[in-house]
Amino acid sequence: MQVYPVPVAVTQARIQLLVAQAAKAPPRIIDDAVLNVFAAKNQAEREAIVDLKA
């Protein structure tokens, strides 16, 4: 099993999600935080694929 490092952007997005959940933010804010986590993960995967091709 290979273990890949988690990019900083993904970690930061997850922390923002946890902060929003802990602060009991409105659902819209939490939804935006969840979308940011997925966007950061997708961007990290794209960058990893580009690195593999290079």
C-alpha positions as CSV (number, residue, x, y, z in Angstrom):
1,M,0.0,0.0,0.0
2,Q,1.4,3.4,-1.0
3,V,0.9,6.3,1.3
4,Y,0.8,9.7,-0.4
5,P,1.3,13.0,1.5
6,V,-1.8,15.1,1.9
7,P,-1.3,18.5,0.2
8,V,-1.4,21.6,2.4
9,A,-4.4,23.0,0.5
10,V,-6.5,19.9,1.3
11,T,-5.5,20.0,5.0
12,Q,-6.4,23.7,5.2
13,A,-9.8,23.1,3.6
14,R,-10.5,20.3,6.0
15,I,-9.5,22.6,9.0
16,Q,-11.9,25.3,7.7
17,L,-14.7,22.7,7.5
18,L,-14.1,21.6,11.1
19,V,-14.0,25.2,12.2
20,A,-17.3,25.9,10.5
21,Q,-18.9,22.8,12.0
22,A,-17.6,23.6,15.5
23,A,-18.9,27.1,15.2
24,K,-22.3,25.8,14.1
25,A,-22.2,28.0,11.0
26,P,-25.2,28.2,8.7
27,P,-25.6,25.3,6.3
28,R,-24.6,27.4,3.4
29,I,-21.2,28.1,4.9
30,I,-20.7,24.4,5.8
31,D,-21.7,23.4,2.2
32,D,-19.2,25.9,0.8
33,A,-16.5,24.4,3.1
34,V,-17.3,20.9,1.9
35,L,-17.1,22.0,-1.7
36,N,-13.7,23.6,-1.0
37,V,-12.4,20.3,0.4
38,F,-13.5,18.4,-2.7
39,A,-12.1,21.1,-5.0
40,A,-8.7,21.0,-3.2
41,K,-8.6,17.2,-3.4
42,N,-9.5,17.3,-7.1
43,Q,-6.8,19.9,-7.8
44,A,-4.2,17.8,-5.9
45,E,-5.1,14.7,-7.9
46,R,-4.8,16.7,-11.2
47,E,-1.4,17.9,-10.1
48,A,-0.3,14.4,-9.2
49,I,-1.4,13.1,-12.6
50,V,0.6,15.8,-14.3
51,D,3.6,15.0,-12.2
52,L,3.3,11.3,-13.1
53,K,3.1,12.1,-16.9
54,A,6.2,14.3,-16.7
